[in-house]
Amino acid sequence: MYSYIAILPILSAVLCFGLGSFTLSRNPRNPANMGFALGMASLAVVESGNAMALYSSMDQAAVLQGMRLSLVGQSFMPVAWLVFTVFFARSGYKEILSRWAPVFAIVSVVAIYFAVQAASTGFMAVRLAEDGSVVFTIGTLGRYFNIYLIIGLVLNLVNLESAIRSSAGDERWQIKYIIIGVGGILFFFIYLASQALLFSLIDIKILPVTSAIILISGTMMG
């Protein structure tokens, strides 16, 4: 039923991969560029999973596999974007890394744990709603995952706010579009996680909206 809409996450995944690769190629040793490339790669994985879920919307097993791939990408979003938001528009990389190393380590361990557990039955299940649409019910582990996602992404938003607040003049003008683009994506995923916590389910109808948000924000960053 949603197979024709799968073009949206496919386009979104290509855009994310392209932007991340281009940015990394400009200066692969810059930590902020590395973080941006990692963040966009995590979004590309999310959108690849969403494309699988939408394209296979008539096959519940295939839909669940697609959503599990999406969850793996989401698991790494907080740590990937943390690398970007910590180093973006800042100098003194070694000093920053020494201060943030414990946070990076903790978030990385949690991200790996949730990525490994994405296929667990306690994470997410799929069923049909009364109107025939596919919905994903969130288990106990899934609730903890969404709490982790909200905390991790809010931390990234705080870093972005700090970066734009510490900038001025031409520098602020140069970074504002990427701040708005990345911030918009992170804010939307916080919204999705909060809705999942509130209702303990995710409707497949939200996946094309997610792709549209990423496409708009990615175009702005581009």
N, C-alpha and C positions, 0 to 999 in steps of 0.2 A: 504494500500500500504506500510505503514511503520511499520505495527504491529510486524514483525519479528525483527525489530531493537529495539523494546521496551526493549529487554533484557539488552541493554547497560545502560539506566537510572535505571533499576531495580538493576543491579549489583552495580552501582554507589551509589544508595540510601542505599543499605545494607552495603557497605564499609564505607560510611560516618557515618551511625548510629553506626556501630561496633567500628570504631576508636574513635568517640566521647564518647561512653559508656565506653570503655576500659580506656581512658585517665581520665575520671571523677572518675572511680573506684579506680585509683591509689592514688588520693589525692583529695577527693571531696570538701575540704575546701580551696583549692588553687584557687584564683580568675582567674588565667591564665588558669587552667584546666577547670573551669566553662565556661569561655569564649570560649575555644576551643570546648567544648561539645555543647555549644549553636550555634556556627558557623557551626559545622558539622551537627547539627540538622536542621538548616535553609537550608543547601544544600540538606539534605535528603528530605525535603519537596519540594524543587525545582525539584529534580529529580523524585519524586513521581508524581508530576504534569506533567512533561515531558513524563514520561512513559504512563500516561493516555492519553495524547494528541497523542502520536505516535501509541498506541494500538488502539485508536478509530479514526484513521485518515480518515475513510470513513463517520464518523458521525460528522458534523460540530458543533452541540450543545455539544457533549461529548468532542470534541477537545477543545472548548472554556472553558469548565469547568476545563479541565486539565491545560490549560494555566493560568487560574485564580488561581488555587492552586499553580502553580509555581510562580506567581506574589506575593502571600502571603509570600512564602519562601524568595523571593528576597527582599521584603519589610523589613524583619527583619535581612537581612545579614549585613548591615552597623552597626547596634547597637550591634548585637551578636559578630561580629568580632572585634568591637571596645573594648569590654570587654577584649578580648584576647590580642590584640595588645598593649593596654595601660599597662597591667600588666605583659606581657611576658618578661622574663629575667630582671625583675626589682624587687627591694626590697622596703620596706616602703609602704605597701599596703594602710594603712589608710591615709597617706599624699597624695598619688596619687589619691585616691578616693575623697578626699575633693576638690582637684583641678579640677577633671574631672566630678564631679557630675552634674553641670549644662549642660554640653555637653551631658552626658548620658541621662538626662531628656528630652532635646530638641529632640535628635535623636529618642528616644523611642516614643515620642508623634507623630512625623512625620511618623515613621514606622507603628504605630497602625492606623493612619489615612489612609495611602495608602493601608494597608492590608484590612481595612473595605471597602474601595472604589474599591477594585480589581474587584468586580462584576458589577461595574457601566458601563453603555453603553458608557460613555465618556472616558473610560480607554482603551478599546481594543475591536475590532470586528474581525470576521473571514470571509474570502472569498476565492474563488478559483482563482489562477493565470491563465494566458493564457495557460500554459503547464499542467494545471490540478492539480498542487500542492497547498497545503493549505498555505495561508499567513495570518498574523495577522496585521491589520492596527492599528496604534497608534493614539488615540484621544488626545485632549488637556491635559486632566488629565494624560494620559500616558506619554506625553512629560515632564511634570513637575516631574513625577515619575522618569524618566530616568536621569533628571538633579540631583535629590536628590541622586540617586544611584551612579552616577559618583562622586559627591562631597564626599559622605560618604565613598566610597571605596578608593578614593584617600587619604583621611585622614588616613585610615587604612594602606595604603602603606607607607605613611610618617612615621607612628609609627614603622612599621617593619624596615624601613631603619635606623631609629634612634636606634632601638634595636641592630641591627647587627653592627652599627658603634660604639656603646658604649661597645661592647664585644671585647674580645681579647683571643688569645691562644686557649686552649682546649675548653673554653666556646663557642667561635665562631664556632669551628668545630662541637660541639654538637648541636647547634641550626640552622646551615646553611640549613639543609635539610627541616626542617619545615618552615623556612623563605621562601625558594624557592617554596615549595609546596603551602603554603597559598598565597604567593605573586603571583604565577602563576594563581591561581584560580581567585583572585581579579582582576588582570590585564585583564584576559579574559572577565570577566563580565563588566568591564569598556569599553572594546572594543565593546561588544554586545550592551551596552546602547548607546554608541556613534553612532553606526550604526543605531540603532532604531531612534535616534534623526535626523540623516542625511537623512534617507530614509522614515521615518514614517511608517515602517512596519518591521515585523520579519517573515522570511521564516521558515517553519517547518523543513526544511532540516538542519538547524543549531543545532537542539536539539541533534542529535547523536554526533555531534562534541563537544558540551558542555559536554556530558557524558564522552566522551573519555578524554577530558582535566581533568575532575575531577578524573577519574579513575587513570590516570597517576600521577597526583599530589598527590592524596590520597595514592597511592602505595609508592611514595617517602617519604611521611610523615610517613607512617607505618614502 
